[in-house]
Amino acid sequence: MADSDHDHSRSRRRGPSRRALLEMAGAFGAAATLGSASAYGLTNFGGGAAGALSKAGDVCLAAFQGNAPALSGPPVKVRFAYNGTGICSASVPVALHRGYFKKHNLDVEFVALAGNTDQMLQALATEKAEVGISMLLSWLKPLESGFDVKLTAGIHGGCVRLLANPQTGITDITKLRGKTIGVSSLAGSPRHFFSVLLAKHGINPDSEVHWREFPADLLGTAVQRGEIQALADSDPTVWLTRQRSNGELVEISSNLVDDYAALSCCTLGIAGPYLRKNPAVGAALTRAVLEAGAHVHANPDDAAAVFGPYTPKVPVADLAAMLRSHTHGHSPTGADLRNEVVKIVGDLKQANIVKPTTDPGRFAAKVVVDLS
């Protein structure tokens, strides 16, 4: 996953400014009118949907199976912006190394990134890559500002955690008023998500808590030194921080609590101009990643073994345990993904993260494309 939330100390280099990215987005076609799937001629692609997503959150492959035609001709070359630091994006290397991309006649090349979302956005905006994966909370602000990327599928739920030492009296999120929370990026998904959760519990995330930025691998040390009282980050970093604390740090919340337990976290995005020209390729990419996600859900040990070389310092057994803790059986598409975006954008408005004028329904209809 290309996400600042998964930055390690080796990848703390800053990408281009948000202003520069938005200027590139404008040049890349962000001013185009974006609407429902029918505007792309995608409504009937792939042989028709075989049914809606299970409300229990089962992997949604029905809409991408049945009589969907394979891409014809030689394998289609596609560049995938991927940094390999986030275990929750294991479905991407699984799709590559277990043959799901090949099955759908795709020749996928990984475009290496140092680790942050801005670099992935730059790769998509400058046509150095056609597709990427990031946390939905990392996509939404650039998309709100006009960045031309279409979301085609949620990949899983989970992987963001909030840790604290219960000896300090912080036993749940309601005890954070007046405290300082450490994050690896002040603009990252962990801060955004827990801002939402704080707001839902009546705590103003801007004025009633303090946020401090540290390199991800130093967050645990910052708690020990008393510089912060809690930390929020993503797997594998936050998982390993908890594990190495010898019981001093415990998980007091995550993005699998309350109604977020049934929502997705990471999302597949395809550059809008590319998708409009190549809808069949976009559908094949989505189908391959969904099938690989089903493989991760059913075979977490194998998925961890595939992902292991991307994070060689983390034991495969730990990677497998992380995958089991995520909801890789939840991969919404179409209307289900659109409904999740509506919910999350509404919550971000409550936490003052998106503009108060942003309409969640119109926004979701604009950025989510149904390829079934």
C-alpha positions as CSV (number, residue, x, y, z in Angstrom):
1,M,0.0,0.0,0.0
2,A,1.2,3.5,-0.9
3,D,0.3,5.3,2.3
4,S,2.1,7.7,4.6
5,D,0.6,5.6,7.4
6,H,3.0,2.8,6.5
7,D,6.1,4.9,6.3
8,H,9.2,3.5,8.0
9,S,12.2,5.5,9.1
10,R,13.8,4.6,5.8
11,S,11.0,6.2,3.8
12,R,10.4,9.5,5.6
13,R,11.3,11.6,2.6
14,R,8.6,14.0,1.8
15,G,6.8,13.9,-1.6
16,P,5.7,16.9,-3.6
17,S,3.4,19.4,-1.9
18,R,-0.3,19.0,-2.0
19,R,-0.5,22.2,-4.1
20,A,1.8,20.7,-6.7
21,L,-0.2,17.5,-6.8
22,L,-3.4,19.3,-7.3
23,E,-1.9,21.3,-10.1
24,M,-0.8,18.1,-11.7
25,A,-4.3,16.7,-11.2
26,G,-5.8,19.6,-13.1
27,A,-3.4,19.0,-16.0
28,F,-4.3,15.3,-15.9
29,G,-8.0,15.9,-16.6
30,A,-9.5,16.5,-13.2
31,A,-11.8,19.1,-14.6
32,A,-13.7,16.5,-16.6
33,T,-17.3,15.9,-15.6
34,L,-17.3,12.7,-13.5
35,G,-20.5,10.8,-12.8
36,S,-22.0,7.3,-12.6
37,A,-20.6,4.2,-14.3
38,S,-22.8,4.8,-17.3
39,A,-20.8,7.8,-18.2
40,Y,-17.9,5.5,-18.8
41,G,-19.8,3.0,-20.9
42,L,-19.1,0.5,-18.1
43,T,-22.6,-0.4,-16.9
44,N,-22.9,-3.7,-18.7
45,F,-19.2,-4.6,-18.8
46,G,-18.2,-8.1,-17.7
47,G,-21.3,-10.1,-18.4
48,G,-23.6,-8.6,-15.8
49,A,-23.6,-8.7,-12.0
50,A,-24.4,-12.0,-10.3
51,G,-25.7,-10.5,-7.2
52,A,-25.1,-7.8,-4.6
53,L,-22.5,-7.9,-1.9
54,S,-23.3,-9.9,1.2
55,K,-24.2,-7.6,4.0
56,A,-22.1,-9.8,6.2
57,G,-19.1,-8.5,4.4
58,D,-18.1,-11.6,2.3
59,V,-15.7,-11.0,-0.6
60,C,-17.6,-9.6,-3.6
61,L,-16.5,-11.6,-6.6
62,A,-20.0,-12.4,-8.0
63,A,-20.1,-9.2,-10.1
64,F,-16.7,-10.0,-11.7
65,Q,-17.3,-13.7,-12.5
66,G,-19.8,-15.6,-14.7
67,N,-19.4,-14.8,-18.4
68,A,-16.9,-12.0,-18.1
69,P,-14.6,-12.1,-21.2
70,A,-10.9,-12.4,-20.7
71,L,-8.7,-9.7,-22.2
72,S,-7.7,-10.8,-25.7
73,G,-4.4,-10.6,-27.5
74,P,-1.0,-10.4,-25.8
75,P,-0.8,-9.7,-22.1
76,V,-1.7,-6.1,-21.3
77,K,1.1,-4.1,-19.6
78,V,0.0,-2.2,-16.5
79,R,2.1,-0.2,-14.0
80,F,1.0,-0.6,-10.4
81,A,2.3,2.0,-7.9
82,Y,3.3,-0.1,-4.9
83,N,5.7,0.4,-2.1
84,G,5.5,-3.0,-0.4
85,T,5.5,-1.7,3.2
86,G,1.9,-2.3,4.3
87,I,1.0,-5.9,5.1
88,C,-2.7,-5.1,4.6
89,S,-2.0,-4.7,0.9
90,A,-0.7,-8.3,0.6
91,S,-3.3,-9.1,-2.0
92,V,-1.3,-7.1,-4.5
93,P,1.9,-9.2,-4.4
94,V,-0.3,-12.3,-4.1
95,A,-2.0,-11.3,-7.3
96,L,1.4,-11.0,-8.9
97,H,3.2,-14.1,-7.5
98,R,0.2,-16.5,-7.4
99,G,-0.9,-15.8,-10.9
100,Y,-4.1,-13.8,-10.6
101,F,-2.8,-11.0,-12.8
102,K,-1.6,-13.5,-15.3
103,K,-4.9,-15.4,-15.2
104,H,-6.6,-12.2,-16.4
105,N,-4.0,-11.5,-19.2
106,L,-2.3,-8.7,-17.3
107,D,1.5,-8.1,-17.3
108,V,1.8,-6.0,-14.2
109,E,4.9,-4.1,-13.3
110,F,5.4,-2.6,-9.8
111,V,6.4,1.0,-9.8
112,A,8.5,1.3,-6.6
113,L,7.7,4.1,-4.2
114,A,9.6,5.2,-1.1
115,G,6.5,4.9,0.9
116,N,4.1,7.8,1.0
117,T,0.7,8.6,-0.6
118,D,1.9,11.8,-2.3
119,Q,4.4,9.8,-4.3
120,M,1.7,7.4,-5.5
121,L,-0.5,10.3,-6.5
122,Q,2.3,11.9,-8.4
123,A,2.9,8.6,-10.2
124,L,-0.7,8.4,-11.3
125,A,-0.9,12.1,-12.2
126,T,2.2,12.0,-14.4
127,E,1.2,8.8,-16.1
128,K,4.1,6.8,-14.6
129,A,1.5,4.3,-13.2
130,E,-2.1,3.5,-13.9
131,V,-3.3,1.9,-10.6
132,G,-2.5,2.0,-6.9
133,I,-3.8,1.0,-3.5
134,S,-4.1,3.3,-0.5
135,M,-6.2,3.7,2.6
136,L,-9.6,5.3,1.7
137,L,-8.9,8.1,4.2
138,S,-5.8,8.9,2.2
139,W,-7.6,9.0,-1.1
140,L,-10.5,11.2,0.0
141,K,-8.9,14.6,0.5
142,P,-7.1,14.6,-2.9
143,L,-10.3,13.3,-4.5
144,E,-12.3,16.0,-2.8
145,S,-9.9,18.6,-4.4
146,G,-10.4,17.2,-7.9
147,F,-7.8,14.5,-8.2
148,D,-8.9,12.3,-11.1
149,V,-8.8,8.7,-9.7
150,K,-11.7,6.3,-9.7
151,L,-12.2,3.8,-6.8
152,T,-13.3,0.4,-8.0
153,A,-13.1,-1.9,-4.9
154,G,-12.5,-1.9,-1.2
155,I,-9.7,-4.4,-0.3
156,H,-10.2,-5.2,3.4
157,G,-11.0,-3.7,6.8
158,G,-8.6,-3.2,9.7
159,C,-4.9,-2.5,10.2
160,V,-5.0,0.9,12.1
161,R,-4.5,0.7,15.8
162,L,-4.4,3.0,18.8
163,L,-2.1,2.0,21.7
164,A,-1.6,3.3,25.2
165,N,-0.2,2.3,28.5
166,P,-3.2,1.4,30.7
167,Q,-1.2,2.4,33.8
168,T,-1.6,6.0,32.7
169,G,-5.4,5.6,33.1
170,I,-6.0,5.6,29.4
171,T,-8.1,2.4,29.0
172,D,-10.3,3.5,26.1
173,I,-10.7,6.4,23.7
174,T,-12.9,8.4,26.0
175,K,-9.9,8.9,28.3
176,L,-7.9,10.8,25.7
177,R,-9.2,14.3,26.4
178,G,-6.3,16.6,27.1
179,K,-3.7,13.9,26.1
180,T,-1.1,13.9,23.4
181,I,-1.2,11.3,20.6
182,G,1.8,10.4,18.5
183,V,1.4,9.7,14.8
184,S,3.9,9.1,12.0
185,S,2.1,11.7,9.8
186,L,-0.1,14.6,10.9
187,A,-1.9,14.2,7.6
188,G,-2.2,10.4,7.6
189,S,-5.0,8.0,7.9
190,P,-4.5,7.1,11.6
191,R,-4.9,10.7,12.7
192,H,-7.9,11.1,10.4
193,F,-9.6,7.9,11.6
194,F,-9.1,8.5,15.3
195,S,-10.2,12.1,14.9
196,V,-13.5,10.7,13.6
197,L,-13.7,8.3,16.6
198,L,-12.9,11.1,19.1
199,A,-15.6,13.3,17.6
200,K,-18.1,10.5,17.9
201,H,-17.3,10.3,21.6
202,G,-17.8,14.0,22.1
203,I,-14.1,15.0,22.1
204,N,-13.0,17.7,19.8
205,P,-10.0,16.2,17.9
206,D,-8.6,19.7,17.1
207,S,-8.8,21.4,20.5
208,E,-9.2,18.7,23.2
209,V,-6.3,16.4,22.2
210,H,-2.8,17.2,21.0
211,W,-1.1,15.5,18.1
212,R,2.7,15.1,17.6
213,E,4.6,13.6,14.7
214,F,7.4,11.1,15.2
215,P,9.1,8.6,12.9
216,A,6.9,5.5,13.0
217,D,9.6,3.3,14.6
218,L,10.1,5.8,17.4
219,L,6.5,6.2,18.6
220,G,6.9,3.5,21.2
221,T,10.0,5.2,22.6
222,A,8.1,8.5,22.7
223,V,5.5,6.9,24.9
224,Q,8.2,5.6,27.2
225,R,9.7,9.0,27.5
226,G,6.4,10.6,28.4
227,E,6.4,12.8,25.3
228,I,3.1,11.3,24.2
229,Q,0.5,9.3,26.1
230,A,-0.8,7.2,23.2
231,L,0.2,6.4,19.6
232,A,-1.7,5.6,16.4
233,D,-0.3,3.9,13.4
234,S,-0.8,1.1,10.9
235,D,0.4,-2.5,10.6
236,P,3.0,-3.8,10.5
237,T,4.7,-0.9,12.5
238,V,2.0,-0.6,15.2
239,W,1.6,-4.3,15.6
240,L,5.4,-4.7,16.2
241,T,5.5,-1.7,18.5
242,R,2.9,-3.3,20.7
243,Q,4.6,-6.7,20.6
244,R,8.0,-5.2,21.5
245,S,6.6,-3.2,24.5
246,N,6.5,-6.3,26.7
247,G,2.9,-5.7,27.6
248,E,3.3,-2.0,28.5
249,L,1.3,-0.9,25.4
250,V,-2.1,-2.3,24.7
251,E,-4.6,-1.7,21.9
252,I,-7.4,0.5,23.2
253,S,-9.0,1.0,19.8
254,S,-8.8,0.3,16.1
255,N,-10.6,0.9,12.8
256,L,-12.6,-2.3,13.4
257,V,-14.7,-0.9,16.2
258,D,-18.3,0.1,16.3
259,D,-19.9,0.5,12.8
260,Y,-16.4,0.5,11.2
261,A,-16.1,-3.2,11.9
262,A,-18.2,-3.7,8.8
263,L,-16.4,-1.2,6.6
264,S,-13.4,-1.4,4.3
265,C,-10.1,0.4,4.9
266,C,-7.9,0.1,1.8
267,T,-9.2,0.8,-1.7
268,L,-8.1,0.1,-5.2
269,G,-7.8,3.3,-7.4
270,I,-7.3,3.6,-11.1
271,A,-6.3,6.8,-12.9
272,G,-9.5,8.3,-14.4
273,P,-8.1,9.1,-17.9
274,Y,-6.7,5.5,-18.2
275,L,-9.9,3.9,-17.0
276,R,-12.1,5.8,-19.4
277,K,-9.9,4.6,-22.3
278,N,-9.4,1.1,-21.0
279,P,-12.5,0.0,-19.0
280,A,-12.0,-3.7,-19.7
281,V,-8.4,-3.5,-18.3
282,G,-9.8,-1.7,-15.2
283,A,-12.3,-4.5,-14.7
284,A,-9.6,-7.2,-15.1
285,L,-7.4,-5.4,-12.6
286,T,-10.2,-5.2,-10.1
287,R,-11.2,-8.8,-10.7
288,A,-7.6,-10.0,-10.2
289,V,-7.1,-8.1,-6.9
290,L,-10.4,-9.3,-5.5
291,E,-9.5,-12.9,-6.3
292,A,-6.1,-12.4,-4.7
293,G,-7.9,-10.9,-1.7
294,A,-10.0,-14.0,-1.4
295,H,-6.8,-16.0,-1.5
296,V,-5.4,-13.9,1.4
297,H,-8.6,-14.5,3.4
298,A,-8.5,-18.2,2.8
299,N,-4.7,-18.8,3.0
300,P,-3.2,-16.2,5.3
301,D,-0.1,-18.3,5.9
302,D,0.7,-18.5,2.2
303,A,-0.1,-14.8,1.7
304,A,2.3,-14.0,4.5
305,A,5.0,-16.1,2.9
306,V,4.5,-14.2,-0.4
307,F,4.6,-10.9,1.3
308,G,7.6,-11.8,3.5
309,P,10.4,-10.7,1.1
310,Y,8.8,-7.2,0.9
311,T,9.4,-6.8,4.7
312,P,12.3,-9.2,5.4
313,K,12.8,-8.0,9.0
314,V,9.4,-9.1,10.1
315,P,8.8,-12.8,10.8
316,V,6.4,-14.5,8.5
317,A,4.4,-15.8,11.5
318,D,3.8,-12.3,12.6
319,L,2.7,-11.2,9.1
320,A,0.2,-14.1,9.1
321,A,-1.2,-13.1,12.5
322,M,-1.7,-9.5,11.2
323,L,-3.5,-10.8,8.1
324,R,-5.8,-12.9,10.3
325,S,-6.7,-9.8,12.4
326,H,-7.8,-7.9,9.3
327,T,-11.1,-8.5,7.4
328,H,-9.7,-9.7,4.0
329,G,-13.1,-11.3,3.5
330,H,-14.7,-7.8,3.1
331,S,-14.2,-6.3,-0.4
332,P,-17.1,-4.0,-1.4
333,T,-17.6,-2.9,-5.0
334,G,-20.3,-0.8,-6.8
335,A,-23.2,0.4,-4.7
336,D,-21.8,-1.2,-1.5
337,L,-18.5,0.7,-1.8
338,R,-20.4,3.8,-2.7
339,N,-22.4,3.5,0.5
340,E,-19.3,3.1,2.5
341,V,-17.8,6.2,1.0
342,V,-21.0,8.1,1.9
343,K,-20.7,7.0,5.5
344,I,-17.0,7.8,5.8
345,V,-17.2,11.2,4.2
346,G,-20.1,12.1,6.5
347,D,-18.0,11.1,9.5
348,L,-15.0,13.1,8.2
349,K,-17.3,16.2,7.9
350,Q,-18.2,15.7,11.6
351,A,-14.5,15.7,12.4
352,N,-13.8,18.8,10.3
353,I,-11.5,16.9,7.9
354,V,-13.5,17.4,4.7
355,K,-15.2,20.6,3.6
356,P,-18.6,21.3,5.2
357,T,-20.0,21.9,1.7
358,T,-19.0,18.5,0.4
359,D,-22.1,16.4,-0.2
360,P,-21.3,12.7,0.7
361,G,-23.8,11.2,-1.8
362,R,-22.6,13.3,-4.8
363,F,-19.0,12.8,-3.8
364,A,-19.4,9.0,-3.7
365,A,-21.2,8.9,-7.0
366,K,-18.4,10.9,-8.5
367,V,-15.4,8.8,-7.3
368,V,-16.7,5.2,-7.2
369,V,-17.1,3.4,-10.5
370,D,-19.0,0.1,-10.7
371,L,-17.2,-2.1,-13.2
372,S,-19.5,-5.1,-12.9
